[in-house]
Amino acid sequence: MSRKPINRLKAVLAEQGKTNKWLAEQLNKNETTVSRWCTNEVQPSMDTLVAIATILEINVRELINPTKTEK
């Protein structure tokens, strides 16, 4: 069973023309950690997602894939 990506961090960074390295610097995190978030290998904490949303000036919901499709 394949796992569905939980976060949209990679897509949002691409939409804004930002890199993993840039985000790592903004958050004072290791670039490898941010890369693992972007590949959905591991997930950032909710507090970190809020910090990312603030840095990217978006709603935190834009960073998370929906769990239910709207009809």
C-alpha positions in Angstrom: 0.0 0.0 0.0 1.5 3.3 -1.0 1.4 6.2 1.4 -0.4 9.4 0.3 1.7 12.5 0.7 0.5 14.4 3.8 2.0 17.8 3.2 2.3 20.1 0.1 5.5 21.8 1.2 7.5 20.9 -1.9 4.7 22.2 -4.2 4.2 25.4 -2.2 7.9 26.2 -2.3 8.0 25.6 -6.1 4.9 27.9 -6.5 6.7 30.7 -4.7 10.1 30.1 -6.3 11.7 29.2 -3.0 14.2 26.4 -2.2 14.6 23.9 0.6 17.9 25.7 1.5 16.1 29.0 1.8 13.4 27.6 4.0 16.0 25.8 6.2 17.8 29.1 6.7 14.6 30.9 7.6 13.7 28.2 10.2 17.3 27.7 11.4 16.9 24.0 10.5 19.1 21.5 8.8 18.6 21.4 5.0 18.3 17.6 5.2 15.4 18.0 7.6 13.5 20.3 5.3 14.2 17.9 2.4 12.7 15.0 4.3 9.6 17.1 5.0 9.3 17.9 1.2 9.5 14.3 0.3 7.0 13.4 3.0 9.5 11.0 4.5 8.8 12.7 7.9 6.3 15.4 8.9 7.0 18.7 10.6 5.3 19.4 13.9 2.1 21.5 13.9 4.1 24.4 15.4 6.6 24.1 12.6 3.9 24.0 10.0 2.5 27.3 11.5 6.0 28.8 11.4 6.4 27.8 7.8 3.0 29.2 6.8 3.9 32.5 8.5 7.3 32.7 6.7 5.6 31.9 3.3 2.7 34.2 4.1 0.0 31.6 3.5 -2.7 29.8 5.4 -1.4 26.7 7.1 -4.1 24.7 5.4 -2.3 25.3 2.1 0.5 23.2 3.4 -1.6 20.1 4.1 -3.2 17.8 1.6 -7.0 17.4 2.2 -8.1 14.1 3.8 -11.5 14.2 2.1 -12.4 15.2 -1.4 -15.2 17.7 -1.8 -18.2 16.7 -4.0 
